[in-house]
Amino acid sequence: MKKINLISRSKFFSRIHIQFVGSILFGILIFSSCNLDNMSNYTPKISFFRAATLQNGDSLYIKYTNTDGEYLMDTINVGDTVLFVLHLNAFANNLKSLVITQSADSVSRLVLPKKSSLDSITLPISDYNVGRFVFKPDYSIMIFSFGYVAKSPTNNSKLGITLESDAKFATDLMGKSTHSFKLITPIKAHK
C-alpha cells in the first residue's frame, strides 16, 4: 500500500495559496495605480422618470421630431399645468447644474418645488428665477420635478432642459459633460 505524504501536499497547497494571494495583491496594486479618470467619465443623461401628466392626471405623449435633440409634446390648453418628473444621472460623475428655459414668460410659467427644498440641494449661486440650479457636490443621481403652466396660445413654445456634470473628456468624440434637449409644447386656447 502506498502512503500519502500529507506534509508535502500541505506545502504544495500553501504554495498555491501564497501564489494566488500574491497575484491578487499584485493585481490590486496595478489597477489602483492606473489613471482611470478618462474611463470613469460618462455623458450625463436626462430621462423622464414618469410620463408628463396634466393636473387631472392624464398622461401626455412625447415623440421625436426630425430635428436632433428636439421632441414634440401633445397639445395642451391655456390654463393647463403639466407636471414633469426628470431622472438626472451623471453615472460615476457628479451633477453640476440643471438649466430649464422657456420660450417667453408671456407664454408659460414654471412652478418649482418649495424654496427650502431647492436650497437643500443647490448652492447659493443658483438663480431659480431664470431656471438655473447649481447642485451641491456629491450628487450623481437625482429626481427633479417641476410644473409648467400654459398661459397663452402658440404653436412654437419650447422648453429647453440642459444638464451638466463634472465629467472631463479629451475630445467631444469621447463624450460631453452636458446633455440637453428641447421640448416643443403647443398650446391652444381653452374651449
C-alpha positions in Angstrom: 0.0 0.0 0.0 1.3 3.4 -0.9 1.5 6.1 1.7 0.4 9.6 1.0 2.8 12.2 2.2 0.4 14.8 3.8 3.2 17.1 4.7 4.4 17.6 1.1 0.8 18.0 -0.1 0.2 20.6 2.5 3.3 22.5 1.4 2.0 22.2 -2.2 -1.4 23.8 -1.3 0.2 26.5 0.8 2.4 27.4 -2.2 -0.6 27.7 -4.5 -2.4 29.7 -1.8 0.5 32.1 -1.5 0.8 32.5 -5.3 -2.9 33.1 -5.6 -3.0 35.7 -2.8 0.2 37.3 -4.2 -1.3 37.6 -7.7 -4.5 39.2 -6.3 -2.4 41.7 -4.3 -0.3 42.4 -7.4 -3.5 43.0 -9.5 -4.9 45.4 -6.9 -1.6 47.3 -6.9 -1.5 47.5 -10.7 -5.1 48.6 -11.1 -5.0 51.1 -8.2 -2.0 52.8 -9.7 -3.7 53.3 -13.1 -5.2 56.6 -14.1 -8.9 55.8 -14.6 -10.0 59.4 -15.0 -10.9 59.0 -18.7 -12.5 55.7 -18.1 -14.8 56.9 -15.3 -16.3 59.8 -17.3 -19.8 59.5 -18.8 -22.0 61.9 -20.6 -24.9 62.7 -18.2 -28.4 61.7 -19.1 -31.8 63.2 -18.6 -34.8 60.9 -18.8 -38.4 61.1 -17.8 -38.9 59.3 -14.5 -42.6 59.0 -15.5 -44.8 60.4 -18.2 -45.6 64.1 -18.2 -49.0 64.5 -16.7 -51.7 67.2 -16.6 -53.2 68.4 -13.4 -56.1 66.0 -13.9 -53.7 63.0 -14.1 -53.9 62.5 -17.9 -50.6 61.4 -19.4 -49.1 63.4 -22.3 -47.4 61.7 -25.2 -43.9 63.0 -26.2 -42.4 61.9 -29.6 -39.2 62.5 -31.5 -39.1 65.1 -34.3 -36.9 65.2 -37.3 -34.6 67.6 -35.6 -31.8 66.2 -33.4 -32.4 66.9 -29.7 -35.9 68.1 -30.2 -39.2 66.5 -29.1 -42.9 67.3 -29.5 -45.4 67.0 -26.7 -49.1 66.6 -27.1 -51.0 69.9 -27.4 -52.2 71.4 -24.1 -54.7 74.1 -23.3 -54.2 77.6 -21.9 -54.5 77.1 -18.1 -53.2 73.6 -18.1 -50.4 72.7 -15.7 -48.0 69.9 -16.8 -46.0 68.0 -14.2 -42.6 66.9 -15.3 -40.5 64.4 -13.2 -37.0 64.1 -14.5 -34.4 61.5 -13.7 -30.9 63.1 -13.8 -28.0 60.8 -13.9 -24.3 61.6 -14.0 -23.3 58.0 -13.5 -19.8 57.9 -12.0 -19.5 61.7 -12.0 -21.2 64.4 -10.1 -24.1 66.6 -11.2 -23.1 70.2 -11.6 -26.2 72.1 -12.8 -29.6 72.0 -14.4 -30.9 74.8 -16.6 -34.6 75.0 -17.6 -35.5 77.7 -20.1 -38.9 78.6 -21.6 -39.8 80.5 -24.8 -41.3 83.5 -23.1 -42.8 84.4 -19.7 -45.9 85.6 -21.5 -46.5 82.1 -23.0 -45.7 79.8 -20.0 -44.6 79.8 -16.4 -42.5 77.4 -14.4 -43.8 76.1 -11.0 -40.8 75.0 -8.9 -40.6 73.0 -5.7 -40.5 74.8 -2.4 -37.5 77.2 -2.0 -36.4 75.3 1.2 -36.3 72.0 -0.8 -34.3 73.6 -3.6 -32.0 75.3 -1.1 -31.2 71.9 0.4 -29.8 70.5 -2.9 -28.4 73.7 -4.6 -25.7 76.2 -4.0 -26.4 79.9 -3.3 -25.2 80.9 -6.8 -28.3 79.2 -8.3 -30.9 81.6 -9.8 -34.3 80.0 -9.5 -36.0 82.9 -11.4 -34.2 82.1 -14.6 -34.3 78.3 -14.1 -30.6 77.8 -13.2 -29.9 75.2 -10.4 -26.3 74.7 -9.4 -26.1 71.5 -7.3 -24.2 70.9 -4.1 -21.3 68.4 -4.6 -21.6 64.7 -4.4 -25.0 64.2 -6.1 -24.7 61.7 -9.0 -28.4 60.8 -9.4 -31.4 62.9 -8.7 -35.2 63.0 -9.3 -36.2 66.6 -10.1 -39.8 67.7 -10.6 -41.4 70.9 -11.7 -44.6 72.3 -13.2 -45.2 74.0 -16.5 -48.2 76.3 -16.8 -49.6 77.2 -20.2 -50.5 80.9 -20.3 -51.3 81.8 -23.9 -51.9 80.0 -27.2 -48.9 79.3 -29.5 -47.6 76.6 -31.8 -43.9 77.1 -31.2 -43.4 77.4 -27.5 -40.3 75.5 -26.3 -39.0 74.2 -23.0 -35.2 73.7 -23.0 -33.5 71.5 -20.5 -29.7 71.2 -20.0 -27.9 69.0 -17.5 -24.2 69.4 -16.8 -21.8 67.1 -14.9 -18.2 67.3 -13.8 -17.1 64.8 -16.5 -14.0 65.7 -18.4 -13.3 64.4 -21.9 -10.2 65.0 -24.1 -12.4 65.4 -27.2 -16.1 65.7 -27.9 -15.8 62.4 -29.8 -15.4 60.6 -26.4 -18.4 62.3 -24.8 -19.7 65.5 -23.4 -20.2 66.9 -19.9 -23.6 68.2 -20.9 -26.9 66.7 -22.2 -29.7 68.8 -23.4 -32.9 68.7 -25.4 -35.8 71.0 -26.4 -39.4 70.1 -26.0 -41.9 71.8 -28.3 -45.1 72.4 -26.2 -48.0 73.6 -28.5 -50.7 75.5 -26.6 -54.2 76.1 -27.8 -56.9 78.4 -26.5 -59.2 76.8 -23.9 -62.6 75.9 -25.3 
